[in-house]
């Protein structure tokens, strides 16, 4: 009989032992496959975050802080020049204003039982009145399609976004503001004497974030008498590795008049849990491969020891060592392939919960600022309700840093595992490597068996 065929049949000579070896191998292989899939998912998530979130730089007026303003607006001409810097791929500009109730027909929602406010209209002065936050942007498509937080949960529920270069008197408003004022797409409201048409309505799941107004940048600049001024710029770099050099170039170009903040350090901090999971899965993967090889090695040594007489007889009849070795390699390969098939199924089923558990556990043990959400050109914030906009004073705009915390860590913990052809190919290679390692020492003992000594002892 062909040695390979005899080796495959020998794998089933002792049913109980065969089942035991296959089950133990399947457990080790399932752990290896789940670690491989989890590691691949983590690497994919890291690459995705680094390419989408770690490549942004926020430029705001020096001294500006949140809604308080207190900074000199940036000149649009100088900000536009940043687009010419090396490695810069896009530039999103915004202007943020507070619109008082005396200058608009809109009614501002109340948060925490009281409505906040600022004085006057667009940069005006007067009594303390409720206010509405208005943001002018030159990139409404990105703000609407990608979420008003540049990756948040906000989405356009009705209508459309306005053109990036539009100067029309149009706006996209939050669902809370629209509901409180009984507005829908096509409705109008007044702002500082102008009639504004609602072209879209968005929702974010947060009452506070759904109470803003988004307008074309040129339109708001005209209404606020802030021609050629912007309060925030988001610079997108082509690669996270170039963020530092571009940040330095921006600081050099704008000088002390601007505060430049990159997301590189924040992203690195937030990715720490994922990098830890990547390390854990790598070590576990290597350990499980070694473990599976040791399991098969000990099993094959036991099998060779039991069959010393059989090996001696085959050698006495003239069977060459390579034929006998091939028989045992075929047997060990059969065990490994069966274990790999069962382990692959188990690994696929376990990969997602294992990856989620590892990320969750690592995140909980890592000090974090709570994640950030990039403030897109729309400037819509992702905070919860209960915040009261500040009153009076400062510049006629509310500058923003563009970095907001809350929700990013949860996004990182959401991993989607998948199995591709590369994983299947690895499983096949994995099975061959384990079979080779597991039978290597066993085959060496076969060569040293002498027929005369075996038959004499028997």
QUIFENGI-V288973 format. One record per pair of residues at least 24 apart in sequence whose ideal C-beta (glycine too) atoms are under 6 Angstrom apart, sorted by the first residue. I is the first residue (numbers start at 1). GAP is how many residues later the second one is. D is the distance in whole Angstrom. If there is no record, write none. Layout:
BEGIN
i-><I & I>
gap-><GAP & GAP>
d-><D & D>
END
This chain:
BEGIN
i-><3 & 3 & 3 & 4 & 6 & 7 & 7 & 7 & 8 & 8 & 10 & 11 & 11 & 11 & 21 & 21 & 22 & 22 & 24 & 25 & 25 & 25 & 26 & 26 & 26 & 28 & 28 & 28 & 29 & 29 & 29 & 29 & 30 & 30 & 30 & 31 & 32 & 32 & 32 & 33 & 33 & 33 & 34 & 34 & 34 & 34 & 35 & 35 & 35 & 36 & 37 & 37 & 38 & 38 & 38 & 38 & 39 & 39 & 41 & 41 & 41 & 42 & 42 & 42 & 45 & 46 & 46 & 50 & 53 & 54 & 54 & 54 & 54 & 55 & 55 & 55 & 56 & 56 & 56 & 56 & 57 & 57 & 57 & 58 & 58 & 58 & 58 & 59 & 59 & 59 & 60 & 60 & 60 & 60 & 61 & 62 & 62 & 62 & 62 & 64 & 67 & 67 & 67 & 68 & 68 & 69 & 69 & 69 & 69 & 69 & 70 & 71 & 73 & 73 & 74 & 76 & 76 & 79 & 79 & 82 & 82 & 85 & 87 & 87 & 87 & 87 & 88 & 89 & 89 & 90 & 91 & 92 & 92 & 92 & 93 & 93 & 93 & 94 & 94 & 94 & 94 & 94 & 95 & 95 & 95 & 95 & 95 & 96 & 96 & 96 & 96 & 96 & 97 & 97 & 97 & 97 & 98 & 99 & 99 & 99 & 100 & 100 & 101 & 101 & 102 & 103 & 104 & 105 & 105 & 106 & 106 & 106 & 107 & 107 & 108 & 109 & 109 & 109 & 111 & 111 & 111 & 111 & 112 & 116 & 116 & 117 & 118 & 118 & 119 & 121 & 122 & 122 & 122 & 123 & 128 & 131 & 133 & 134 & 135 & 135 & 135 & 136 & 136 & 136 & 137 & 137 & 137 & 138 & 138 & 139 & 139 & 143 & 143 & 143 & 148 & 148 & 149 & 149 & 150 & 150 & 152 & 152 & 153 & 153 & 154 & 154 & 156 & 156 & 157 & 157 & 158 & 158 & 159 & 159 & 159 & 159 & 160 & 160 & 161 & 162 & 162 & 166 & 167 & 167 & 169 & 169 & 170 & 170 & 171 & 171 & 171 & 171 & 172 & 172 & 173 & 173 & 173 & 174 & 174 & 174 & 175 & 175 & 175 & 176 & 176 & 176 & 177 & 192 & 206 & 207 & 208 & 208 & 208 & 208 & 209 & 209 & 209 & 212 & 214 & 231 & 231 & 232 & 232 & 234 & 261 & 266 & 270 & 270 & 272 & 273 & 273 & 273 & 276 & 277 & 277 & 277 & 292 & 293 & 293 & 293 & 296 & 296 & 296 & 297 & 297 & 300 & 300 & 300 & 300 & 301 & 304 & 304 & 308 & 309 & 309 & 311 & 311 & 312 & 312 & 312 & 315 & 316 & 321 & 324 & 325 & 325 & 328 & 329 & 332 & 332 & 332 & 333 & 336 & 336 & 336 & 337 & 340 & 340 & 344 & 348 & 351 & 352 & 355 & 355 & 359 & 360 & 368 & 369 & 370 & 370 & 371 & 371 & 371 & 371 & 372 & 372 & 372 & 373 & 373 & 373 & 375 & 375 & 375>
gap-><320 & 323 & 324 & 326 & 321 & 320 & 323 & 324 & 322 & 326 & 321 & 320 & 323 & 324 & 278 & 314 & 316 & 317 & 271 & 267 & 270 & 314 & 313 & 316 & 317 & 260 & 263 & 264 & 263 & 310 & 311 & 314 & 313 & 316 & 317 & 257 & 253 & 256 & 257 & 310 & 311 & 314 & 313 & 316 & 317 & 320 & 246 & 249 & 250 & 249 & 314 & 380 & 243 & 313 & 316 & 317 & 239 & 242 & 314 & 374 & 376 & 232 & 235 & 236 & 370 & 225 & 228 & 190 & 214 & 186 & 209 & 210 & 213 & 181 & 182 & 185 & 178 & 180 & 207 & 318 & 178 & 190 & 205 & 176 & 203 & 343 & 344 & 174 & 199 & 201 & 172 & 199 & 339 & 341 & 338 & 194 & 195 & 196 & 197 & 335 & 322 & 323 & 331 & 322 & 326 & 325 & 326 & 328 & 329 & 330 & 324 & 328 & 156 & 158 & 156 & 152 & 154 & 151 & 154 & 153 & 168 & 164 & 150 & 151 & 155 & 159 & 147 & 147 & 149 & 146 & 144 & 47 & 142 & 285 & 45 & 137 & 140 & 41 & 43 & 138 & 283 & 285 & 41 & 122 & 125 & 135 & 136 & 39 & 135 & 283 & 301 & 302 & 25 & 37 & 127 & 300 & 33 & 33 & 35 & 92 & 29 & 31 & 28 & 29 & 27 & 89 & 87 & 84 & 85 & 26 & 75 & 83 & 73 & 74 & 24 & 67 & 71 & 102 & 274 & 275 & 276 & 277 & 274 & 272 & 273 & 274 & 273 & 274 & 273 & 71 & 70 & 101 & 102 & 273 & 263 & 258 & 79 & 79 & 79 & 243 & 244 & 79 & 81 & 84 & 80 & 240 & 241 & 26 & 79 & 25 & 238 & 233 & 234 & 235 & 230 & 232 & 224 & 233 & 224 & 226 & 221 & 230 & 51 & 52 & 48 & 50 & 44 & 46 & 44 & 46 & 27 & 43 & 26 & 40 & 41 & 42 & 39 & 40 & 39 & 37 & 54 & 50 & 51 & 52 & 25 & 27 & 27 & 29 & 25 & 27 & 42 & 44 & 28 & 42 & 25 & 28 & 40 & 36 & 37 & 38 & 26 & 28 & 35 & 31 & 34 & 35 & 34 & 31 & 178 & 178 & 175 & 176 & 177 & 179 & 171 & 172 & 173 & 168 & 164 & 166 & 168 & 168 & 170 & 168 & 140 & 106 & 101 & 138 & 94 & 89 & 90 & 93 & 86 & 81 & 82 & 85 & 142 & 141 & 144 & 145 & 36 & 138 & 142 & 141 & 144 & 32 & 138 & 139 & 142 & 141 & 138 & 141 & 146 & 145 & 149 & 135 & 138 & 139 & 142 & 143 & 136 & 135 & 126 & 122 & 118 & 121 & 111 & 110 & 103 & 106 & 107 & 102 & 95 & 98 & 99 & 94 & 87 & 91 & 83 & 71 & 66 & 65 & 60 & 62 & 54 & 53 & 41 & 36 & 35 & 36 & 34 & 36 & 37 & 38 & 31 & 33 & 36 & 31 & 34 & 35 & 25 & 27 & 29>
d-><5 & 5 & 4 & 5 & 5 & 4 & 3 & 4 & 6 & 5 & 5 & 5 & 4 & 6 & 5 & 5 & 5 & 5 & 5 & 6 & 6 & 3 & 4 & 4 & 4 & 5 & 5 & 4 & 6 & 5 & 5 & 3 & 4 & 3 & 4 & 4 & 6 & 4 & 6 & 6 & 6 & 3 & 4 & 4 & 4 & 5 & 4 & 5 & 4 & 6 & 4 & 5 & 5 & 5 & 6 & 4 & 6 & 4 & 6 & 5 & 4 & 5 & 5 & 5 & 6 & 6 & 5 & 5 & 6 & 4 & 6 & 6 & 4 & 6 & 5 & 5 & 6 & 6 & 5 & 5 & 4 & 6 & 5 & 6 & 5 & 6 & 3 & 4 & 5 & 6 & 5 & 5 & 5 & 6 & 5 & 6 & 6 & 6 & 5 & 3 & 6 & 5 & 4 & 6 & 6 & 4 & 4 & 6 & 5 & 6 & 4 & 5 & 4 & 6 & 5 & 5 & 5 & 6 & 5 & 6 & 6 & 5 & 5 & 5 & 4 & 6 & 6 & 5 & 5 & 4 & 6 & 4 & 4 & 4 & 5 & 5 & 5 & 6 & 5 & 5 & 5 & 5 & 4 & 6 & 5 & 5 & 5 & 5 & 5 & 6 & 5 & 5 & 5 & 5 & 5 & 6 & 4 & 5 & 5 & 6 & 5 & 5 & 5 & 5 & 6 & 5 & 5 & 5 & 4 & 6 & 5 & 5 & 6 & 6 & 5 & 5 & 5 & 5 & 5 & 5 & 6 & 6 & 4 & 3 & 4 & 6 & 6 & 6 & 4 & 5 & 5 & 6 & 4 & 3 & 5 & 6 & 5 & 4 & 6 & 6 & 4 & 5 & 4 & 3 & 6 & 4 & 5 & 5 & 4 & 6 & 4 & 5 & 6 & 3 & 5 & 3 & 4 & 5 & 4 & 4 & 5 & 5 & 6 & 6 & 6 & 4 & 5 & 5 & 5 & 5 & 5 & 5 & 4 & 5 & 3 & 6 & 6 & 6 & 6 & 6 & 5 & 4 & 4 & 6 & 5 & 5 & 5 & 5 & 5 & 6 & 5 & 5 & 4 & 4 & 6 & 6 & 5 & 4 & 5 & 5 & 6 & 4 & 5 & 5 & 4 & 5 & 5 & 5 & 6 & 4 & 5 & 6 & 4 & 6 & 6 & 6 & 5 & 5 & 5 & 5 & 5 & 5 & 6 & 6 & 6 & 5 & 6 & 6 & 6 & 4 & 4 & 5 & 5 & 5 & 5 & 5 & 5 & 5 & 4 & 5 & 6 & 6 & 3 & 5 & 6 & 5 & 6 & 5 & 4 & 5 & 5 & 6 & 5 & 6 & 5 & 6 & 5 & 4 & 3 & 5 & 4 & 4 & 5 & 6 & 4 & 6 & 6 & 5 & 5 & 5 & 4 & 4 & 5 & 5 & 4 & 5 & 6 & 4 & 5 & 6 & 4 & 5 & 5 & 6 & 5 & 6 & 6 & 5 & 4 & 5 & 6 & 6 & 3 & 4 & 5 & 5 & 5 & 5 & 6 & 6 & 6 & 4 & 6>
END
